[in-house]
């Protein structure tokens, strides 16, 4: 994957951002929606004219690897463990050979099937996308636990 700079300077990681402030429903939805759109883009294989983008699994999605931009949206970062998804063949960027599915990121964000060593290797592409989706669910939880509209009268 080619790295790109954010359109506006980031306000740090989502983890840092959430530790410093709470948000209302709209701002929490803006944060999570932008992460969801980014992950959907990563997981989608695209062919436009002669330009091809393979589907990619992040494999270390967590709130420290999501950057918050000044407009309250997020971008996904740190693609060190990412893999191109080409059917049941897994390829690390810059490598031609199959890669190990067991090399994964942050333990706290790992899906139970990864922790148990029970990932469905017959359909690696779907399995790795599901692992990313599990981590996305935890990012939603972290974000909405800081939502003032969900906890009126209480400090989340």
Secondary structure, DSSP 4 states (H G I P E B T S, - for coil): ------SS-EEEEHHHHHHH--B-HHHHHHHHHHHHHHHHHHH--EEETTEEE-EEE-S--SGGGEEEETTS-EEE---TT-EEEETTEEEETT--SB--TT----GGG--HHHHTT---GGGHHHHHHHHHHHHHHHHHHHHHTTBTTTSTTS--
